[in-house]
Amino acid sequence: MSATLHLPELFGSQVFNEETMKERLSSASYGTWKKCVTEGTSLDISTANEIAEAMKQWAVEKGATHYTHWFQPMTGVTAEKHDSFISPVSGGKIIMEFSGKELVRGEPDASSFPSGGLRATFEARGYTAWDPTSFAFLKEGSLCIPTIFCSYSGHSLDKKTPLLRSMDEVSRQALRILRLFGDMETKRVTAQVGPEQEYFLIDKALYSQRKDLRMAGRTLFGAKPPRSQELEDHYFGAIRPRVAAYMKDLDETLWALGILSKTKHNEVAPSQHEMAPIYTDANTACDHNQLAMEMMKKVADRHNLVCLLHEKPFAGVNGSGKHDNWSLGTDTGKNLFKPGSTPSQNAQFLLFLAAFVKGVDDYQDFLRTTVAFPGNDHRLGAQEAPPAVLSIFLGDELNAVVESIIKGTEFKDAGKRTLEIGVDVLPAIRQDNTDRNRTSPMAFTGNKFEFRMLGSSQSVSGPNIALNTMMAEELKQFADELEQSSDFQGDLQKLIRRVFTEHQRIIFNGNGYDDAWLEEAAKRGLSNLKSTADALPAYIAPKNVDLFVKHGIYTKEEIQARYEIHVENYATILSIEANTMVDMIRHDILPAVSKYAADLCSRAGSKKEHGIPCAYETNTAKSVAELTDQLMEACSVLSLELENIPAGPEKAMTYCHDKMIPAMSAARTIADKLELITAAEYWPMPVYSELLFSV
């Protein structure tokens, strides 16, 4: 940051935000855009042209030469196709042009992105359409315009479109509930999200020497170092100068892009860190998290570092997740998950809480699928992240309120007040009414729920689409029932009690790491989908498909396509990892350890000639030779498994889970034993102690 540029001036300086629009647009065009954003009205071409001209002029003044429709295909990352502003005029000259038509719509090739069968290779046409609720921004000399992405036939091919649909739907259903409580002022309810982002930083020179990190994003081999995270001294520890310089650069880069980077600290594992933003609307939060992940990698490169976003880049130390803090807020500034101080406010809060509890219970299997992919399988349930079983943590006081409602008994709060639970006589519920539970997949944290199962590399759109849609469904059911009531207070109390009673099984306030909980969860009938291969079939379970089709979030074809993409992605990633392992074993590890064994034998022979003891050389050479033969055999088995992957995505997924993963694990176990007995100068790649403690 320039010495003369203060943070308020820096923040959003690369964003064509509302303040800039107000300055550069006519009052009529600004008003039309504002109405478009708040009420969903369309933009006429003259307004679009004025916005495009102002946007182009602003971008050119800041040095931009190109524009791109920035979209989020189903790869989980972002995509861009850049066009320059130049347009030829007579005399071999050019002018800089950008029209409303170019702003509003683009036509990228849709055939080479994952489509799950919605697009064939020969059907290339796709459309991008401007999302006027997301601000355009500048990145590396281009004006980036956030857009949706759809096929020629109109099917959604991206992650933004269904997110926007789900936000609209949860708003519609929440407003029905608010009207029942006499709120006629609120016009929109917005899903609010704050995704905390964990990541690793390692030295770029060491990274370049690890083929597995380059190909797969994680280490496929690596023995446990003498020290890792046992001392627990890295978490919240003093930030090292090189990392501090990176974090400072990252903050300034994100701030200029209007991203509300708020918190930075060391995480549990060596070389692991976290960035947390300020809460914002779900659409902006998802856009910003995609940008943040991109900038984390680019800023790292400037510091000769590499940012690893894989969920488990190093075995034996904590992996990286992404905590998705989710809530609902009104356009009047109220958080609907904030306990109130009056009986009426608390009745409303408890109804929204009941809807959330019911939704998580009803759609626990689908919520699990939203975080199901190979990288996250290494992390979930690994004593560092929540188990694969969905449950909700409410905390002692709120749980006591729920239990009192269920039992129809008196509630005694921390202040020793005793009150009969009823909708019209509810105790004040403190906002900070709970400790934190890091083992819970879904923890209530005072005014929001923290969905802790997300993997660090994934887009946060999928989980938030699911949370929005399940909440919309439960609120719809409640509104359908209560709108017909002739005794609102009485029926409201009965509804809240019934829902908490029927769905109490999903509430768990204990230690999610305890094996006893898994046994208890099974008795409660909760699903335990341990792996991606176990979880993904739930994606297209009829009740889940019906949920999203019913609320207009996906068509049947769109949800089927997403399922097929996830299934194919699973087998593809495992195949890449297995092929990388075979390559490293054959071309790096086996030649290196073979040379080491040969040199040991040579030294042993020389020592014997001179009558010098050679037990170290002889015994080590024998151990290396035995393990080398075992590794060669394990590599052959893995190679054969790769050749036998069946056709068909579902069969391939099951095969990779049942056959490939055990074969990879067996090969790694042998290779890691070899690493521990091979002299450092012979081992062909940097080891964990170098990778984790070099920055």
N, C-alpha and C positions, 0 to 999 in steps of 0.2 A: 504494500500500500504506500502510495506517495506520501511524503511527509506533510504535504499541503492538503491531502485529500482525507477528510475525516470519515469515520464509519458511516454516519448518516448520508453523506454524499456518495460514498462507495456503494452502499446497499442499493441493489436494483439498477445500477448505472448501465448495465448491459441488457435491460429489460424494457420493452415497449409496454409499460404498465399503465394503470388507469390514470395516474397523475400526468404522464407524458401524453396520453391520448386526450386528456382534458385540455392540455396546453395547445395541442397541434390540430385538433379537430374543431369544426364549427359546432356550436352548441346543439344544433339540430342533429348532426351526425353522432355526436357524443351521446345525446339522449336516446337516439335510436339503438345504438350499440348497447347502452345500459339497459334498455328495455328488453333487448334480445337476451341479455345475460340473466336478468332477474325474472323475466316472464316467459322466456322461450319463444318470443316472436321472431320472425325471419328478417333478414337484412335485404333491402332493395339494392339493386346494382349500383345506383348512384352513391349510396352510403358506402358500399364495399369499395368502390373506386376511390372515394375520398380517404378511407382508412388505409388502403393500399398505398396511395401516393404519400401520405404522411408517414407511414411505416417505412417506405423506401427511402424517403428523404432523411429521416432520422438515422436509418442504418448506414446510408452512404456518408453522412456527416461523421459517423464513427468509424469509417474506413471499410465498410462492407462492400463487396463486389458481387456477391451471389445471394440467392435465397434458396431455401429448401423447405419442403414439407417434412416435418420431423414427426415420425409416427412410431408406434410400438407394435410391431408384428408379433406373431405367436412364437417367436424365437426366445422371448423373454428379455431381449435387449432392444435398442432403438435402431431405426433405419433412416437414411437420408439420401436424397438425390438432388444434387446442387445444379442450379441454373444461374447464369449471370444475368445482371440487370441490363446488359448491353442490347441495343437494337440498332440496326444499320440505318443510316440516312444517306442522302445523296452526297457525292464528293468523297466517298470513302470514309465518312465520319460515323460516329455512333452517338446515341443518346442513351440515358439511363431510364428505363421504363419498367413499370410494374403495375399491372392492372388489377381491378377487383376480381376479375375472372381468375387470374393467376393466384390471387390470394385465397380465394374460396375453394378452388378445386385443382387437383393435380392428377396425373395419370402415370404412376410408376408401374413397372412390370410386376404382376401379381403371381406369376407362375413359379418363381424360384424361392418363395417364402413357404414355410410350413402351412398347409391348408387342410390337411386331413381329408383330402379328396374333394374339397369344395372348388378347387381349381385344377385343371389338367395342364401339363406342360405346354401344350399347344394353345391353351386359352390364357393369353398373357395379360389381358387388360385388367387393371385394377384402378380404383379411385381413392384419392385422399381428399378429405373435406375438412376445412378449417374448423377448429373448436374455438369459438369466440370467448369461451369461459377460461381459456388458458392463454396467458400472455406470451407473445413472441419475444425472442431473445437473440442476442448475438453470440456466436461461437466461432472462433477461428476464421473470421472474415466473412461469415455467412449469416444472413437473417434466417433464424429457425422459427418456423411457424408450426405450432403443435396442431396435429390433425388426427382424425380418425382414418381408418383404412378398411375399405370394403371391396368386394369383388364386383365384376361387371353385372353379376346377377343380383347384387345387393346384400350378399351374405357378409357378416362381420368377419374380418380377417385379422383383427387386432385385439388388444387388451383394453383400450380406452373406451370403445363403443359400449361394450356391456357394462363397464363401470359407470358410465354416465347414465345408462338405462336404469341400473340398480339404484343410483342416487336419486333419480326422479321418483322411482317407485316407493322407496322407503319414505320419502318426503310426503307423497300422496297419502300413504296409510297412516303415518304419524300425525298428519294434520287432522285426520278423522278423529283420532283419539283426543287431540288437544281441544277440538271443538266440543267434545263431550264434557270436558272440564271447564268450559266457558271461555277458552282462549280464542277470541275472534281476531286478534291482532297479528298473530304469526302468519306469514304467507309462505314460508318455506322452512323445512327442516333439513339440515345438511349433515351428512356423515362426516365426522371429523377424525383425522388420522395423524399420528405422529410415529413414524417408523425409526426406531433406533438401529444403527448400522454398525456391525462389528466387522473387523478386517485384520489381516496380518500384513506387516511390512518386512520385507527381506531385501538383502543387498542384490542389486541387479547382476553383478558379476557372478555371484554364486548361483543365482537363478538360471543364468544362461548355461550353466554346466549341468543342469538337471533336466534331462529330456522329459521326465514324467511331469514336472511342473509346467513345462512349455506345452506339452501335448494334452495333458489331462487336468491341469490346474491344481493337482495335489501330488504328494509324494507317494508313489506306489511301492517304494522300498524305504527302509529307514529304521535302524535299531534305536531303542530308547537311549537317550544320552545320559551321562552320569548325573546330570541335574536337569530338571525341567521346571515344573511349577510347584514342587513339594514345599518350598519355603514360603509360598504365598506372599512373596514380596513384590511381585510385579503389579498386582491389582491396585489401582489408584496410587501407584508409586510415582516418584518424581519422574517427569518425562525427560528422556535423554535429549541432548541438544539436536542431534540429527533428526529425530522424530519431531521435536518441537518446531524446528524450521519447516518441516513438511506440513505439520498441522496448521501453522500460521499461514503458509501459502495456500493450503486447501481452504481454510476459512475465508480468506480474502477472495479466492476464486468463486466460492459458493455464494458469498455475500453479493458480489457483483452481479451474479445471476439471479438474485432475489431469493436465494435459498436460506431459510432461517436456521443456519447452523448455530447451535446453542452450546452444546456440551461436548467436551473432548476429554478422554482419560485413557490410561492404560487398563487393559482388560486382564483376565486371570492368567492366561498363558503368556510365556515369553514372546515378545514381538507382536502381541495382539493388542488392538486398540479399539476404541468406539467413538462414533460421532452420533449425536442425537440432535434432531431439529426441534423447533417449536411446532406445536400442534397447528394444523391447518385443514382446509377442506380436503376430502379424499382424492379428488381429481388432481388438485395441485400437489398434494403430498406424493401421489404416485409419479407424476411428472418429475418432481424434484428428486425423488429417490433414484429414478433412472439416471437423471443428470448427475447426481452426487456420485453414484457408482462409477460413471464414466470419468468424472473429474478426479476421483480418488486415484484411478490408474494413471491418468495423464500427468497429474501433479507429481505422483511418485516417480515417474520417469524423469522429470526435471531434476529430481534429487538423487538420481542414480539408485533408485529403489524400485521395487515391484510391489504393488498392492495385490494381495491374494484375497479373493472374495469367496473361494470355495469353502463349503461348510466344514471340511475336515482336511486341511492341507497337511497336517502332521498327526500321525497316530500317537496315542498316548498322552496328548495334551488336549485341552479344551478346544472344541471347534467353534465356529462363528455362526451366530443366529441373527435374527432381526426381530425385535419385539415390536409388534404392531399395536399401538395404543389407539383404541377405537371408541367413539362415543357418538352421540347425536346432539346437535345444537340447533337452536332456532335463530332466525334472522333478527330476533329481538335481543339476542345475547344470552339466552338461557341454555344451560347444559341439562339435558333431560335425564342424565344419570347422576346428577348431583342431588343428594338427599336434601330435603327442605327443612324449614323450621316450623311449618304449620301442618296441621293434619291434611289439608287439601293437597299441599305440595307433596307430602310424603305418600299420599294415596296414588298420585300420578306417578311418582318415582317408582313405587312398588309395582305398579302395573307395567311400566316399561321394563323393570327388572324381571318380572314374571315372563314377559314376552321373550326376553333374551335367554333366560334359563330354559324355557320350553323350546326355543329355536335350537340352542346348542344340543339339547337332548334329542330332539327330533331329527336333526341333520348332522349328528356327530360324525357319521361316516363320511359325509361329503366334506365337512371341514377338514377332516384328516387328509382327504385326497388333494386339497388345495396346497398342502405342504409336502406332497409325496413326489420325490424325484431322487435319483441315485445319490447325489451329494448329501442330502438330508438324512438318508438312511444310516450314514456313519455317525450321526449326531443324536438323533432322537432316542431317548432312553439310555444314553451313554453316561449317566451320572454327571451330566453337565448341562442337560437340556431336559425339557419335560418328556415324560414317557409318551408312547404312541396312543395311550388311552386319553380321550377327551374328558375333562372334568372342569368344574368351575369352583374357584376359591372365592368365598365371600368375606372371610374374616369372622372373628368371634362374635362381635356385636350384631352385625347384619345377619349372620347365620342364626343368632338367638331370636332375632325378630321374625325371621322366616319360620323357624321351628314353633314359635309361639302362635303364629298365624295358622300353621298346619294343625297344631294340637288344640287351638282355641283356648289357650291358657294365658295367664298374665305374663307380661314381659317386665323384667327388672333390669334397668340399665346400670351403667357404671356409677351413676349418681344415686343409686339405691331407690330410685323412683319406681313404683309399681303401677302399671296401667293395664287396663283391659285392652287387648288388641281389637280394634275396629277401625273401619275406614274413617269414621268421623272423629275418632279419639286415638290418634296415633302419636307416639312419642317422637320428639325431635331425634333425628338420626344424625350423628356427627359425620361430617364429610371425611375426616381422617379417622375412620372407625376401625382400621385394620392394619395389622402388620403386613409385610410383604411375604409372598411365598414364591420363591424362585423355581420350585419344582412343579408349580401348577401350569398347565397348558393355557388356562384362561383365568386370569386373576383380576378380581375387582380391586382397583387401586384408588378408591375415593370418589371419583367422578367419571371413570372410564374403565374399560376392560382391556387388559394387556394380553393379546394373543401371542404367546411366546414360542410357538412351534415353527415359525417361518425360518427358512434357511437364508443365509446372508447374501447369496447370489441371486435369489429369485425376485421377480417383479412382485410388488405387494398388491397388484390389481386383483389377482385371483382370490386371495383370502378375503379382501374387502368386498368384492362382488358377492361372495357367499354370505358374509355377515350382513350386508345390506339386504340381500334378498330374503334370507331366513327371517330377519327382523320384520321385513315388510309383510311376509306371510302371517306371522303370529299376530302382528298388529291388525291385519285385515280380519283375522278370525275374531279377535277381541271386539273390533268395531262392529262387525256384522252382528255379534251377539248383543252388545250394549246399546246399539242404536235402536234395537227393538224393545228395550227394557222399559217397563212402566215404574220400576223402582230402582233408579240408577245406583243409589248408595248401597242398597241391600244386595243387588245383583253384582255390583263391582266387588264387594267384599267376598261374596261367594266365589266369583271368578278367580280372584287372587288366591284364595285359599285352595280351591280345586287345582289350579295350575301348579302351585308349589308342592302340593301333596302328590300329584301324579308324576312330577318330574324331580322329586327330591334326590333321586339316585345319582343325578349328574353333579350334585354339589359335594365337594370333598375338600376339607380344610387341612388335611394331614400331609405327610411326607410322600410325595409322588415317586420318590426314588426307592421306597421300601417295597420289597417283593410282596409283603403282606397286602399292599394296596392293589397289586395286580390280581391277587386271588380274590380280594373283596370286590374289585371291579367286575370280575367274571361272574361272581354271585349276583351282582346287581344287574347283570345283563348288558353291560357296556361293551362296546366293540373294542378290540385290541388288534388293529391292523398294523402289524409290526414292520412291514416293509412296503416299499412302493408297489411291488408285484401283488401284495395282499390288498393294498388299498385301492388301486386304480379301477378295478371292476365296479366299485361303488359309484364311480363317476357317472355311469349310465344306468344305475339302478332306477327302475320306473318312477319311484317316488321323488327322486332327485331331478330326473328329467322333467317330470310334471311340474315341479316347483318353479324351475326357470322358464319353462315354456308358458306356464300360467301367468307369470308376471311380465312376460315379454322381454326377458333378459337375453335369452338365446332361443333360436328355433331348435327343433329336434336335430336338424342337420348340423347346426353350429355346435351344439354340445357333443354330438357324436364325433365331429371333426376334432374337437379339442381332446377328447378321450384318445382318439387314434394318434394324435400328435404326441401326447404324453407317453403312450405305450411304445411307440416307435423310438422316441427319444431315449427311453430307458435302455433298450437293447443297443442302440447306437452308442451311447456313452460307455456302457460296459464293454462293448466290442473295441472301442478306441483304447480304453484302459488296458484291456487284455493284449491287444496288438502291441501297445507300447511296452508292456511288461516283457513280452516275448522278444521284442527288438532289443531292449536293454539287457536282458539276460544273455542273449546270443552274441551281441556285438560289444557289450561293455563289461558285464560282470564276469561271465565265464572266461574270456581271454585274460582279464586282470588277475583273477584268482588262480588260474592255471599257471600264469607266469610266476606268481608268488610261490606256488607250490614247487615249481621247477627250480626256482632260485634257492628255496629252502633245501631241496634235495641236493643241489650242487654244493651248498655250503656244508651240509651234513657230510657229504662224501669227502670234501676237503679236510674237514675236522677229523674224520676217521683216519685219514692217511697220516695225520700228524698226532694221532692218539689223543685228540681233544674230545671231551664229552659233547654230545650233540643231541641230547634229549629234546631240547626245545624245538630244534629244526625237524627232527624225526617225527615227534608226536604231532606238532602243528601241521606238518606236511601231510601226515596221515589223515588228520581231521579235515583239513582243507580238501583233500582228494575225495574223501567219503562224501562230504557235503556237496562238492562239485558234481559228482555223479548223481546225487539225489536231485540237485537243482536242474541238471540236464534232463532228467526223467520228468520232473515236474513241469518243465518248460514244454516237453513233448506232449504231455497230457493236456496242458493249456492250449497248445497249438491245435491239437486234435479237437478239443471242444470248440474252438473258433471255427474250424472247418465244418462242424456238424450243427451249427445253429440252424434251426428249422425255418422254413419259409412261413410267412404270416406273422404279423406283429405280436399278437397275443401269445402264440406258441414260442416265439423268440424271447419274449419277456420272461415267461415262466422258465424256459430253458436256461437263460442267462442267470436268473436268480438261483435255480436249483443246481446247476452244473458249473457255470463260469465263476461265480463268486467263490465257492469252495476251492476250485482249482487255483484261482488267483491267491487266495489266502495261503494255500499250501506252498506255493512258489515263494511268496513273500517271507514266510516263516523261515525257510531254508536260507534264502538270500540274506536275511537279517542276522542269522547265526554266522554266516560267512563274514559279514561286515565286522562283527565283534572280534574275530580272530585274525583278520587280514591286516597287515601293516598299513598304516595310513597312506604312505606314498604309493601303494599299489591300488587302493580302492578308487574306482574310476569316477567318483562324484562326491561333492560336498556332503557331509553328514549332518545330522540334526544339531549337534553342538555348534557347528559353524553357522547353519542356517538360522537358528533361533537366537543366537547370541552375538550376531555380527553387527547389528545396527545400533 
